[in-house]
Amino acid sequence: MNTLRQLRNFWILWVTTFVLGSFSNAFAQQSYKITDLGTNNSKDNFSMAMGLNNQGWTENMDGFVNPPETSTATTVARGRAVIGIYGFNIDLGTLGKPDANSWINWGGINDRGQAVGMSETAEPDPNGEDICGFGTHLTCVPFFWRDFHMSALPTLGGNNGEASAINNRGEVVGFAEDGAVDSTCPAGTTNNRIALPALWKRGNAEALPLVGNDSDGFAYGINDQGDAVGYSGNCTAATHAVMWKDKTAFVLQDLGGAGSNFAYAMNNRGQIVGQVGTGDGVPFYAAVWQDGARGAVTSLGTLPGDFSSFATGINNRGQVVGNDFDSTFNWTHGFIWQDGVMTDLNTLIPADSNLFIISASNINDRGQISGMATVQAGPHANEIHAYLLTPVDGRIGASMADFARTHPHSILPANACNHSSQRFRLGQFAR
């Protein structure tokens, strides 16, 4: 499966916005309380908090990862979309049979508690596709959840799709198939239908425009002005990171690396985060477009010793969070970037934490951060748990990063988190 296609598979509170340059380096040294959100099902061994709203509610991917968890061949045997509220979990269910699966991507919950994602149905896909990626080959459709009820969103004429993000106006973005065979897919490709970036307003679907002769795309994020971000490309390449405004696609600047340019999230100030290919042998780096489509891209690089990175969260303060990988594309560290500095989040939590942070998915306007971490010890050792970081006053002494230097931790392969549509595997194209 290709690098592109598996990543498809990841009470309104308003906070006064600040200019990024006004923040001092003290923010980069902010200490955090870490809360282990665990897993929803006691039989599960994996959970990642992907979505995060300003109330501190998370939308989690919960499931069972087939052992060994450290193998790059790891797959997810089952999964559910779950909302976590201060330790109380709500299983969002599915649109299929009771044992069917549902899954999510970045940015899937808003401040009203409305949530989006994708769910298997009870119907086999007539073309043998496996968009939800659990090996069931069931039709996989975008869903909208509110008031304890999940409903299907329409596609663009095809069988499958995914809702990725929702804003506080209830507008939803993602992708949807139109039913046509994608001529840019190599022979033997399982998920071989054209997938178009989609916008849902009041339950109605419309395709967002692609760039030039591109055939496929995906809208990952949307802000409260209705501006969306994602990519435009083909079956095997994310050629352009894109911002959509007023139904027009604007190409974001890249660094010359073909096929690995994505925009994942956009705040209400127009700042965008994602990843860019570099063309220097490194597949991609986390990136920020401070002035949206009008300005230059800033590559964030990686933490010392890591190989590659991407950024998936930005709040209205301009604080950015993301993920680092090693040379074999295992998740290694979650980071926060601000004032031009990337900081390992493990240096900002106490050494007595039983979690080692390997991913940071989202950051809200209160500065809370969500993601996934490896459990270090105890009955759940080596499991992957969702977490929530909350800023606290005062500095820490020894940090989890200090402790981890002499205590090895398990590393989850990147494809486990991005299992959702089985289309994008970090580090290789294979659809």
N, C-alpha and C positions, 0 to 999 in steps of 0.2 A: 504494500500500500504506500501511496506517495506522501511526501512530506507535507504537501498541501492539504490533502483530503482528510487526514485524521484529526487535524486541529479544528475541524468543524464539529470534529467529534470532539470548545475551554472550547396616617397622621404626619403630614409633611413637615419636616424640620429644615429650616433654612439657616445657613450659617454665613455670616459676613465674609466675603472673600478678601484675600490679601495678595499683594504682589509678591511673587516668588523672591525677588531680590531683597525684600525687606526682612527676610528671615535670617537670624544669626546662626552661627554654627552650633549654638546651644541646642537647636532643634535636632541636629544630627546626632546629638548625644542623649536624646530623650530616653529615659528608662521606661520599661513596659512591664506590666503584670501580664502573665500568660495564663490563659484558661484552656484546659484540655476539654474539647467538646466531645471527645470520644467517638463512638460509632452508634448509629441508631439501633442496629440489630446486634445482639450479643454474639452472634455467630459470624459477624463480619469482622474483617481485619484491616479495612481501609476506609478512610473518610477524608475528604478535602473540602474546606470551606471556600467555594468559588465566588459566590455573590455576597455582598455586604451592603446593608443600607445604613442610614444615619441614626437609626435606633440601636444599632449593634446586632440586628438580626442577620443571620447568615443563611445562605442557600448552599447546601452541601451535596456533594456526590458521596453516597455511602454504598459500599459493596464488599464483595469478597474477591481478593486478589489471589489467583492461583499461585501456590508456592513453587519454586523459591522466590520470595519477594525481591531479591536483589538481582535476579536474572533479567537480561534484556529481552527475554522471550515471555516475560510476565504478561498475562492477560487477565481481564476481569470477568469472573464467571457470572456474577449477577450484580445489579445495581439499582438504586433508587434515588430519586431527587427528594431531598429532605430540607425543611426549614428548621433552623435552630433558634430558639428564643430563650436566652438566659438559662440554658440547661434543659429546656423542654423541647423535644423534637416532634415535628409533624411530618409524617410520611405523606408525600403528595400523591402517592398511588400511581396508577397507570391508566391508559385507555384500552388496555387489553385484558387478558385473564389475570387472576390474582397473582400468579407467579411471573407475570411479564415484568419487563424492566423499563425504567425511566432514567433520564440522565440530563445533565445541564452543561452550560458553558459559562464564560465570564459574564458578570453583570446581570444576572438573572433575577434580581429582586429589587423592588423599588421601596420608597418610604411608606407606601400604603400597605405593604405586605403582599402586593401582587407579585407573582413569580411566573417565569417562563422556562421552557426547556424542550425536550423531545421525549416521546414515549412510543414504545412498541404498541401495536394494536393486536387483535386476534387473527389478522389476515396475513397469510404468507405473501411476500412481495412477488408479484407476477413475473418480474424480470430477474428474480434471484438476487436482488440487491440486499445488502446488510448494513444499512445506513446507521442504525443504532449500534451495531458493532458487537453484539453479544453472541454471534454465531447462530442466531435463530432464524435469520433471513425473513423476519416478520416486517411488514410495512412499518415505517417509523415516521411519525408525524410531529409537527411542532405543537406544543401545548401552551395554554394560558390558564393559570391557576389563581383563583381568588375565592374567599369565603368558603374554604374547604371543598371547592369543586374544581375539577380539571376538565377543560374543554379543548377540543382540537381546533387549531387554526387552519385555514385553507392553504393549499399549495398554489402553484401557478399553472396547474394543469397536469402535473406529474403525481407520483405516488408518495414521495417522501419530502421531508424538510426538517428544519430545526429552528427554534426560536432561541436566540442567543442572549439578548439584553432587552430591558424595558426601562423607560424613563418615568418620571413622576406624573406625566400626562397620560400614561397608559399606552404610549406608542411603543411598538415592538419591532426589532430587527433580527435578521438571521439569514437563512437561505431556504429556497424551495425549488424543487425540480419542476421543469415544464413538460416533461415526458419524452423529449427528443433524445436520441442517442448522441452522446458527445463524441464527435469525430476526432477530437484531440487525445482521447484515451488510448493507450496501447492495447493491443489485442489481449484478450483474457482478463481485462479489468472487471472486477466484480461490480463496483459502483460506477456504472458507465453512462449515466444520464446527465444531461446538462443541469447544473445547479446554479441558480441565479441569486444575487443579493436581493433580499426581500424586505419590505416595510409593511407592517400591519397597522392600520388605523381603524378603530372601531370594528375590528374583526375582519376587515377587508384587506386582501393582499395585493400589493403592487410590486413589480420588479423595479429595482434601481438600475440606472444605466451602467454599462461597462465602458471600458476605455478602448477606443480604436476597434481592432478586430478581435478583442478578447472574447472568449466563449463562456467563461465561468466567473463566479465571484461569491463573496460572502460578506455580509455586514455584521461585525462583531459587537459594536458599541453604539450607543445613542445618548446624547445629552438632553437637557430639559428644553432646549430650543428646537429639538427635532433634527439636529445635524447628526449624521451617522458616519462611522468609519469602518474600514475593512480592507478588502483587496479586490483587485480585478486581475484575471489571468486566464489560465486554461486548466485542463485536467491534471497537469503535472507541474505547474509553476504558478506561484503568486507573483506575477510580473510587476504589479504596481500596488503600493499602499495608497489607499484612496480615502478622501473625505467627500461625502455627499451633502450638498446644501441646495435647497430649492430644486431638488430632482436633477441636479447637475453633478457630475463626477469631476473632482479636482485631484490630480495626481500629486502625491506628496514626494518631496525630494528624497532620493536614495543615495547610496554610496557606490553604485555601479555593480553591485552583486545581483545577478539575475536569479529570479525564481524564489526568493525568500524574503519578500517585503510585505509586511503586515502592519496594519493599524488596529489596535485592540480596544482602546478606550479613549474618550474625549470628555474633558470637563466643561463646565458652563462658561469658562473663559476662552475656550477654543484651543487649549493646549491638548496635544495628542500624544499617546504613547503606543509603542509597538516594538517592531524589530526591523532591522535592515540587513541584507546581505552585503558583504564587503568586497568580495572578489579577490581576497588575499589568502584564500584557503580556509578561512574560518567561516562556517555556514552563516552565522548571523550574530548580531549584537543588539542588546536593548537600545531603544531609541526614543528620543523626545523631539517633537516638533512644537517649539514654543509658540510660534505664530501660525500654527496650522498650515494650510496649503500656501500661505503667503511667504513663509520663511524657510530657513535652512533646517536641516536635520542635525541633531546632536547625538552622536554615538556614545553610549554610556560605558562601553567596555565591559569588563568583568571584575569580580573580586580577585585578589591575588591567588594564583594557583588554579583558577577555573578557566574553562575553555571557551564557553559561549554563554549567551544570556538573552532573555527577552523580558519586556515590561508589559504588564497587563492592567495595572491600576494607577489612577491619578485622581486626587481630590481637588476641590476648588481652591486649596491653598497652593497647589502646584507640587505637592509631595508625590513622589512616584515609588511604586513597589514593583518587584519582579522576581525573577528566578535565574539562578546560575546553573550551569551544567559542567560535567567533566568531559574529557575527550571521547568517552563512549556514550555520552548523552544520558547519563544518570543525573537525577536531580541532586544538587549538592547544597545550595544555600538560598534562602530567601533574603532579599536586600531591600533597603530603603535608599532612595537617591534624592538629595536636596542640596541646595547651595553648591552644586557641582561636585558633590561627594557621594560615592556609593558606600554604604555601610552594611556589614553583615548583621542581620537582626539578632543572631546568636550572641553578639557582643553587648546587646542592650537588654538581655534578660538574665536573671540571676543564675549562678552556677548550680543551685540546688533544683533547678527545673528538671523534670523528667522527660522533657521534650527537646529534640534538636530540630530546628526549623530548616526544612529543605525547600520550601516554596512560600512565596507571598503573592496572593492573588489580587487582593483589593485593599483600598484604604478609603475610609470615609472622612467626612469633614470634621469629625471629632478626633481624627488621628488614629482611630482603631484600625487594626490590620488583621486580615484573615488569610488562611492558607492551610498548609499541611506540614506535619512534623513527624519524625520518627520517635517512638516511645523507647526510652533508653533501658529501663529496667522494670522488674515486677512481672505480674501475670500477663501483661499485654506487651512485653518487650518485643521490639522489632515490628510491631504493628505500625500502621500509618494512621494518625489521628488528625482530624480537623482541630484548629485552634483559633482563638481570638486574642489579640494583643490589645491592651488598653493602656494609654499613657499614664504614668504616675509621677508624682513629684519626687525629687531627690535622685541621686545617682546610685548605681549599684557598685559593689566591690568586684569580686571575681565574677566573671560572666560565664554563660554556658559555653561560649567559644573557648574560654580558658580551660574549662573542664574537658571539652571534647578533644583538645590537643593530645591528651593522654588516654582518652577513652573512645575507641572506634565506634562509629554509629552505622546503622544500616542505611543503604541508599536505594531509593526507589527508582526504577527505570522510567524514563520520560514517557514512554508510550502507555504506561498504566494510567496516568492522569488524563492523557489525551485520547483515551480509548473511545470516547463518546461516539464518534461516527466512523471510527476505524478508517479514516482517510488520511490522517497526517501523523507520520511518525518522525519525530525530531531526528535529523541527521541522515534521513534517506527518503527518497521518493518511492512510494509503494502504495498504490491505491487499493 
